[in-house]
Amino acid sequence: MNQKQFDIVLTMRRIEGSSTDWLGTAVSGSRTTLFYALPVEVGCWWVPILRFGIECLGAPALRPREFSDVLNEIVDEIKQTGAKTVS
């Protein structure tokens, strides 16, 4: 993570406590948007951790449909700012 820049990171790695873990710390202050997949009974909810490098803990978790819409908005914003995306 320290050798390359990523615009969007999706992780299933558990985020503990009320602050970001090493992954959030590693990309904090960058242009990276970080989401954590919170497993629920059927599927998962997406928890925003960082948005464009700014901590957003406490923001509501997103259901898959909501997450899809937010992810599309983020990708559009990345395209508008000319940032490179990683597949």
N, C-alpha and C positions, 0 to 999 in steps of 0.2 A: 504493500500500500504506500510505502514511503518513496518508492522508486518511480511510480507512475501516477498520473492524475486521472481521477475518474469523476465524471459528472454525476452519475447516479450509482449508488450502491444499495443493493437489497440483501439483507442478511437474515438468517434464521438463528444466528448466534445470540444467545441470551444477553440482554442488557440488564445489568444488575444495579440496584439502588436507584437513587434519584438523579444520578449524573451519568454521562456517557462513559462507556468502557474504553479500553485502549483503541478500538476501531474508531469510535467517535472522536477521541482525542487526536488520533493520527490525522484525521481529515478536517477537524475543526479549523475554521478560519480560511479554508480553501473554498472553491466553488462547488464542492461536493454536496449532494443531497443524499441523506442516509435514511433508510426505512428499515425497521425491524418487523419481521413476520411473527405475530403472536398467535400460536396455535390455539384454536378453540375447538369445541366439540366436532364441528364439521367445517373444515377449511381453516382459514386464518383471518385475522384482522391485521392491517398494516399500521404500525406505530411510527409517526414521523419523529426522527431524532435530530437531524440537521436539515435545514433547507438553505441551499447555497452557502454552506459553511457556518450558518448561524443556528445555535442550539434552539430547538423548539419543543423541548420536553414539556409535557402537560397539554400539548395539542391533542385533540381527540383522535382516537384510533379510527381507521377508515375500513369500511367493509369493502370487499373486492370491487364492486361497481364504483363506489366512491373513489377508491384507490386508482382505478383505471382512468377516471376523469382527471384526478389530480396529477397523475403521472403524465398524461397527455399535455396538461397545462405546463408542467415543468419542462418537458421536451420542447414544446413550442418556445418557451422562454430561452432555453439553451440555444435553439436555432437562431433566435432573434439577436442574441448577444454574440453569435459567432463562435461559441465554444465547441470543441470537438467532442463527439459522443463516442463511447466505447461499447461495442456489441458483446 
